[in-house]
Amino acid sequence: MSLSRRMRNGVGLAGVTALVLFAGACGQAEVEPTAEVAAVLDGSVPINALPNPYSSTDGWAKLPDGREWGSTAGVDIDPDGSLWAIDRCGANSCAGSDLGPILKFDADGNVTAAIGAGLFLFPHGLHVDRDGNVWVTDARGPSPDNPETAGMGHVVIKLSPQGDVLLTLGEPGVAGDGSDALLNTPCDVVTAENGDIFVGDGHGGQNTDATPDTVARIAKFDSEGNFLASFGHWGSGPGEFKTPHALDIDSRGRLVVGDRGNNRLQVLDLDGNLIEQFKQYSRPSGIFITDDDTIFVADSESAFDEVRNPGWRPAIRVGNLQDGSIDYLIDGTVEAYPEGSNPEGVAVDRQGNVYGAVVSGGGALIKSSM
């Protein structure tokens, strides 16, 4: 990895970040960054001018029986190397649908399994654990205007690869207040090596009508689904969240949270203590971390308006958590998205192919390869 990558306005973020961290690690006096560098590190300078060595392909994933893609979000890699992804039943909701929204694809893009029919309103986050079980969050609750949604939503469901329900976190159709095991529009889920479960709970914290009572936390459960603890609450301070939209665990066993409403990554230990944060990866909707701590951060929202994250381009940014570096921007340009796609979920297979799960514009699963 080159430390001479140049950012917008000529700032070499990778080299500067590495220098600051190296000096601290060696016990030297703290390095005071220049105003220009500080602006990059605090996220106030958009980082868009990055190389893109990837070419992107649409239409490689083939749905059976004439089924059309709807919006998608969660995507992850199975231990056998294949890909799991969400399709919201050909639309942006699965309410009333009999389609299986959780799809498994082989390397040629063929669907080899479709599971989860009738279980979800709004399948959102997806995690595949070490045993190949598939965890999916349902980030909506029932609507009084739609009887088909009654008794559904606000849960995380653990499925076997064959689609058997193994565990449910939360109570279907019941919204929690962020104080206990009940969940409220959970965004994402990840499991630790010891089996503990972490849920990014609360999709509404980034909304303009959010209040300090809005659920925005990490809920922790043991491997059997027993509630253990709750970390954080709504806000913008250290260890606070405005929509903990994406979760992963890095090589050092740290929980990395895509705190989307605050345009940052927060890194916690598994007891919920804040370690550090990164603002140079834009507005994180999805994250994927490889064994060497290379991080892929999907930004799906920065182009929606000039309020959420002004000046930043939606894309997948690639860097490394070891030094906070950032090297590439995968724009995901294909015919259907000629100005670049805006993936909400991201995953990377053993061959280095990057998959972007796109919600907007009807939905797509974009594959990018070097």
C-alpha positions as CSV (number, residue, x, y, z in Angstrom):
1,M,0.0,0.0,0.0
2,S,1.5,3.3,-1.0
3,L,1.6,6.1,1.5
4,S,1.8,8.6,-1.3
5,R,-1.9,8.4,-2.4
6,R,-3.0,12.0,-3.0
7,M,-6.3,13.2,-1.8
8,R,-8.4,16.2,-2.8
9,N,-6.4,19.5,-2.5
10,G,-3.2,17.5,-2.6
11,V,-3.5,16.1,0.9
12,G,-1.8,12.7,1.3
13,L,-4.2,11.3,3.9
14,A,-2.7,7.8,4.1
15,G,0.8,9.1,4.8
16,V,-0.3,11.8,7.2
17,T,-2.5,9.4,9.2
18,A,0.3,6.8,9.4
19,L,2.8,9.5,10.6
20,V,0.5,10.6,13.4
21,L,-0.3,7.1,14.5
22,F,3.4,6.0,14.3
23,A,4.6,8.9,16.4
24,G,2.0,8.2,19.1
25,A,2.9,4.5,19.1
26,C,6.6,5.3,19.6
27,G,5.9,7.6,22.5
28,Q,6.9,10.7,20.7
29,A,5.2,14.0,21.3
30,E,1.8,14.3,19.7
31,V,2.0,15.4,16.1
32,E,-0.2,18.5,15.5
33,P,-1.7,18.2,12.0
34,T,-1.9,21.2,9.8
35,A,-5.3,22.8,9.3
36,E,-5.6,21.3,5.9
37,V,-4.9,17.8,7.1
38,A,-7.2,18.2,10.1
39,A,-10.0,19.2,7.8
40,V,-9.5,15.9,5.9
41,L,-9.4,13.8,9.0
42,D,-12.5,15.4,10.5
43,G,-14.5,14.8,7.4
44,S,-15.0,18.5,6.4
45,V,-13.1,18.0,3.1
46,P,-14.8,15.5,0.8
47,I,-12.5,12.8,-0.5
48,N,-13.6,12.0,-4.0
49,A,-10.4,12.2,-6.2
50,L,-9.2,8.7,-5.7
51,P,-8.2,6.1,-8.3
52,N,-10.6,3.4,-9.4
53,P,-8.8,0.3,-10.6
54,Y,-12.1,-1.7,-10.7
55,S,-14.5,-2.3,-13.6
56,S,-18.1,-2.9,-12.8
57,T,-20.7,-5.3,-14.1
58,D,-24.5,-5.4,-13.8
59,G,-26.8,-8.3,-14.7
60,W,-24.3,-11.0,-13.7
61,A,-26.7,-12.2,-11.0
62,K,-29.6,-14.0,-12.7
63,L,-32.9,-14.3,-10.9
64,P,-35.1,-17.3,-11.7
65,D,-38.6,-17.6,-13.3
66,G,-38.6,-14.1,-14.7
67,R,-38.2,-12.5,-11.2
68,E,-37.0,-8.9,-11.3
69,W,-34.6,-7.3,-8.8
70,G,-36.2,-5.0,-6.2
71,S,-34.2,-2.9,-3.8
72,T,-31.5,-4.7,-1.9
73,A,-29.3,-3.8,1.0
74,G,-27.6,-6.7,2.9
75,V,-25.0,-8.8,1.3
76,D,-22.3,-11.2,2.7
77,I,-20.0,-14.1,1.8
78,D,-20.7,-17.7,2.8
79,P,-17.9,-19.8,4.3
80,D,-18.0,-21.9,1.1
81,G,-17.2,-18.7,-0.9
82,S,-20.6,-18.1,-2.4
83,L,-22.7,-15.0,-2.0
84,W,-25.9,-14.2,0.0
85,A,-27.9,-11.1,-0.8
86,I,-31.3,-9.6,-0.1
87,D,-33.9,-8.8,-2.7
88,R,-36.9,-7.0,-1.3
89,C,-39.3,-9.3,-3.2
90,G,-39.0,-7.3,-6.5
91,A,-40.0,-4.1,-4.8
92,N,-38.9,-2.2,-1.7
93,S,-40.9,-4.3,0.8
94,C,-41.8,-7.9,1.2
95,A,-45.2,-7.3,2.9
96,G,-47.7,-9.7,1.5
97,S,-45.1,-11.4,-0.8
98,D,-44.5,-15.2,-0.9
99,L,-41.1,-14.8,-2.5
100,G,-38.0,-15.8,-0.6
101,P,-36.0,-12.6,-0.2
102,I,-32.7,-14.1,1.0
103,L,-30.9,-15.4,-2.1
104,K,-27.7,-17.5,-2.4
105,F,-25.6,-17.2,-5.6
106,D,-22.9,-19.3,-7.0
107,A,-19.9,-17.9,-8.8
108,D,-21.8,-17.8,-12.1
109,G,-24.6,-15.7,-10.7
110,N,-27.1,-18.5,-10.5
111,V,-29.5,-18.7,-7.5
112,T,-28.9,-21.9,-5.5
113,A,-31.2,-21.1,-2.6
114,A,-34.1,-18.7,-1.8
115,I,-35.1,-18.6,1.9
116,G,-37.1,-16.5,4.3
117,A,-40.4,-16.3,2.6
118,G,-43.1,-14.7,4.7
119,L,-40.7,-13.8,7.6
120,F,-39.8,-10.2,6.8
121,L,-41.3,-6.8,6.0
122,F,-38.2,-5.0,5.1
123,P,-35.1,-7.3,5.2
124,H,-32.2,-5.0,5.7
125,G,-28.9,-6.1,7.3
126,L,-27.4,-9.6,6.4
127,H,-24.6,-11.4,8.2
128,V,-23.3,-15.0,7.5
129,D,-21.7,-16.5,10.6
130,R,-18.8,-19.0,10.7
131,D,-21.1,-21.9,10.5
132,G,-22.9,-20.7,7.4
133,N,-26.0,-19.6,9.2
134,V,-27.7,-16.4,7.8
135,W,-28.8,-13.6,10.1
136,V,-31.2,-10.9,8.8
137,T,-32.6,-7.8,10.4
138,D,-36.1,-6.5,9.7
139,A,-35.9,-2.7,9.8
140,R,-39.6,-1.9,9.8
141,G,-42.6,-2.6,12.0
142,P,-46.3,-3.2,11.3
143,S,-48.4,-0.5,9.7
144,P,-52.0,0.0,11.0
145,D,-53.0,0.7,7.4
146,N,-51.8,-2.7,6.2
147,P,-53.1,-5.8,7.9
148,E,-50.5,-7.9,6.1
149,T,-47.8,-6.4,8.3
150,A,-49.5,-7.2,11.6
151,G,-47.2,-9.1,14.0
152,M,-44.1,-8.6,11.8
153,G,-40.9,-6.6,11.9
154,H,-38.5,-5.2,14.6
155,V,-36.6,-8.5,14.8
156,V,-33.3,-10.2,13.9
157,I,-33.8,-13.7,12.6
158,K,-31.2,-16.4,12.4
159,L,-31.7,-18.9,9.6
160,S,-30.0,-22.1,8.7
161,P,-28.7,-22.3,5.1
162,Q,-31.9,-24.3,4.3
163,G,-34.1,-21.5,5.7
164,D,-35.1,-23.0,9.1
165,V,-35.6,-20.4,11.8
166,L,-33.0,-21.1,14.5
167,L,-33.3,-18.0,16.7
168,T,-35.3,-14.7,16.8
169,L,-34.1,-11.6,18.6
170,G,-36.8,-9.2,19.6
171,E,-40.5,-9.8,19.4
172,P,-42.2,-9.7,16.0
173,G,-44.3,-6.6,15.6
174,V,-43.3,-5.1,18.9
175,A,-41.1,-2.0,18.9
176,G,-38.6,-1.6,21.8
177,D,-37.5,1.6,23.5
178,G,-33.8,0.8,23.6
179,S,-33.7,-0.4,27.2
180,D,-33.9,-4.2,26.9
181,A,-34.1,-7.1,24.5
182,L,-36.9,-5.7,22.4
183,L,-35.7,-4.1,19.2
184,N,-36.8,-1.2,17.1
185,T,-36.1,-1.2,13.3
186,P,-32.7,-3.0,13.7
187,C,-30.3,-2.1,11.0
188,D,-27.5,-4.7,11.0
189,V,-26.1,-7.7,13.0
190,V,-22.8,-9.4,13.4
191,T,-21.5,-12.2,15.6
192,A,-18.2,-12.4,17.5
193,E,-15.8,-15.4,17.6
194,N,-17.3,-16.5,21.0
195,G,-20.8,-16.4,19.6
196,D,-21.9,-13.1,21.1
197,I,-24.4,-11.2,18.9
198,F,-24.3,-7.4,18.2
199,V,-27.2,-5.6,16.7
200,G,-27.2,-2.1,15.4
201,D,-30.6,-1.0,16.7
202,G,-32.6,1.9,15.4
203,H,-33.0,3.1,11.8
204,G,-34.6,6.5,12.6
205,G,-31.8,8.3,14.4
206,Q,-30.6,10.1,11.3
207,N,-34.1,11.5,10.6
208,T,-34.8,15.2,11.0
209,D,-37.6,14.4,13.6
210,A,-35.3,12.3,15.7
211,T,-35.1,13.2,19.4
212,P,-32.9,12.0,22.4
213,D,-35.5,9.3,23.0
214,T,-35.1,7.9,19.5
215,V,-33.6,4.4,19.6
216,A,-29.9,4.4,18.5
217,R,-27.7,1.8,20.2
218,I,-25.8,-1.4,20.0
219,A,-27.7,-4.3,21.6
220,K,-25.6,-7.2,22.8
221,F,-26.8,-10.8,23.2
222,D,-25.1,-14.1,24.0
223,S,-25.1,-17.0,21.5
224,E,-28.4,-18.3,22.9
225,G,-30.1,-14.9,22.4
226,N,-30.1,-13.8,26.0
227,F,-29.8,-10.0,26.3
228,L,-26.5,-8.9,27.9
229,A,-26.1,-5.1,27.4
230,S,-26.9,-2.0,25.5
231,F,-24.2,0.5,24.3
232,G,-24.8,4.1,23.4
233,H,-27.8,6.2,22.7
234,W,-29.0,8.9,20.3
235,G,-26.5,11.8,19.8
236,S,-23.4,12.9,18.1
237,G,-20.9,12.6,20.9
238,P,-18.3,9.9,21.4
239,G,-20.0,6.5,21.7
240,E,-23.4,8.0,20.6
241,F,-25.2,7.2,17.4
242,K,-27.6,8.5,14.8
243,T,-28.5,5.3,13.0
244,P,-25.9,2.5,13.6
245,H,-26.5,1.3,10.1
246,A,-23.6,-1.2,9.6
247,L,-21.5,-3.5,11.8
248,D,-18.4,-5.6,11.3
249,I,-15.6,-6.9,13.5
250,D,-12.0,-6.3,12.6
251,S,-8.9,-8.5,13.0
252,R,-8.3,-7.2,16.5
253,G,-11.7,-8.2,17.7
254,R,-13.1,-4.6,17.7
255,L,-16.6,-3.7,16.8
256,V,-16.7,-1.3,13.9
257,V,-20.0,0.7,13.6
258,G,-21.1,2.6,10.5
259,D,-22.7,5.6,12.4
260,R,-24.4,6.8,9.2
261,G,-26.3,9.8,10.6
262,N,-23.0,11.2,12.0
263,N,-21.0,10.4,8.8
264,R,-18.4,8.4,10.7
265,L,-17.1,5.0,11.7
266,Q,-16.8,4.4,15.4
267,V,-14.6,1.6,16.7
268,L,-15.5,0.0,20.1
269,D,-14.3,-2.9,22.1
270,L,-16.8,-5.7,22.6
271,D,-17.8,-4.2,26.0
272,G,-18.9,-1.0,24.2
273,N,-16.0,1.3,25.1
274,L,-15.0,3.7,22.4
275,I,-11.5,3.3,21.0
276,E,-11.4,5.6,18.0
277,Q,-13.4,7.0,15.1
278,F,-12.8,7.7,11.4
279,K,-14.6,10.4,9.3
280,Q,-12.6,10.0,6.1
281,Y,-14.7,7.2,4.7
282,S,-17.8,9.3,4.0
283,R,-21.3,8.4,5.1
284,P,-21.3,4.7,5.9
285,S,-24.3,2.6,4.9
286,G,-22.4,-0.7,4.6
287,I,-19.0,-2.0,5.7
288,F,-16.9,-5.1,5.0
289,I,-13.6,-5.8,6.6
290,T,-11.1,-8.4,5.3
291,D,-8.6,-10.4,7.4
292,D,-5.9,-7.7,7.0
293,D,-8.2,-4.9,8.0
294,T,-8.8,-3.6,4.5
295,I,-12.1,-1.9,4.8
296,F,-14.7,-1.4,2.1
297,V,-17.2,1.4,3.0
298,A,-20.4,1.8,1.0
299,D,-21.9,5.3,0.8
300,S,-25.5,5.3,-0.6
301,E,-26.8,8.6,0.6
302,S,-24.4,11.5,0.1
303,A,-25.9,12.6,-3.3
304,F,-29.5,12.7,-2.0
305,D,-29.2,16.3,-0.9
306,E,-26.7,19.0,0.2
307,V,-27.5,18.5,3.9
308,R,-26.5,15.0,4.9
309,N,-22.9,14.9,3.7
310,P,-22.2,17.9,1.3
311,G,-19.7,17.4,-1.4
312,W,-19.1,13.7,-1.0
313,R,-19.7,11.3,-3.8
314,P,-21.6,8.1,-3.1
315,A,-19.5,5.1,-3.9
316,I,-17.4,2.3,-2.2
317,R,-14.3,3.7,-0.6
318,V,-11.4,1.3,0.1
319,G,-8.8,1.8,2.8
320,N,-7.3,0.1,5.9
321,L,-8.2,0.5,9.5
322,Q,-4.7,-0.2,10.7
323,D,-3.6,3.3,9.7
324,G,-6.8,5.0,8.6
325,S,-5.6,5.1,5.0
326,I,-7.9,5.4,2.0
327,D,-6.8,4.3,-1.4
328,Y,-9.6,3.7,-3.9
329,L,-13.1,4.8,-4.8
330,I,-15.2,2.3,-6.7
331,D,-18.0,4.3,-8.4
332,G,-19.9,1.2,-9.7
333,T,-20.7,2.8,-13.1
334,V,-22.8,0.6,-15.3
335,E,-25.4,1.3,-18.0
336,A,-28.2,1.5,-15.6
337,Y,-26.2,3.9,-13.3
338,P,-24.2,5.9,-15.8
339,E,-23.0,8.4,-13.2
340,G,-22.1,5.7,-10.7
341,S,-24.2,3.5,-8.4
342,N,-24.8,4.1,-4.7
343,P,-24.6,0.8,-2.9
344,E,-26.0,0.4,0.6
345,G,-24.4,-3.0,1.3
346,V,-20.9,-4.3,0.3
347,A,-19.1,-7.6,0.4
348,V,-15.9,-9.0,-1.0
349,D,-15.2,-12.6,-2.0
350,R,-12.0,-14.6,-1.9
351,Q,-11.0,-13.5,-5.4
352,G,-11.3,-9.9,-4.4
353,N,-14.5,-9.2,-6.3
354,V,-16.5,-6.5,-4.7
355,Y,-20.3,-6.6,-4.6
356,G,-22.4,-3.5,-4.1
357,A,-26.1,-3.9,-3.1
358,V,-27.9,-1.0,-4.6
359,V,-31.3,0.2,-3.2
360,S,-32.0,3.2,-5.4
361,G,-33.2,3.2,-9.0
362,G,-35.0,-0.1,-8.7
363,G,-32.2,-2.0,-7.2
364,A,-29.2,-4.0,-8.5
365,L,-26.3,-6.2,-7.4
366,I,-23.2,-4.7,-9.0
367,K,-20.0,-6.7,-9.2
368,S,-16.7,-4.8,-9.4
369,S,-13.4,-6.5,-10.2
370,M,-9.8,-5.5,-10.8
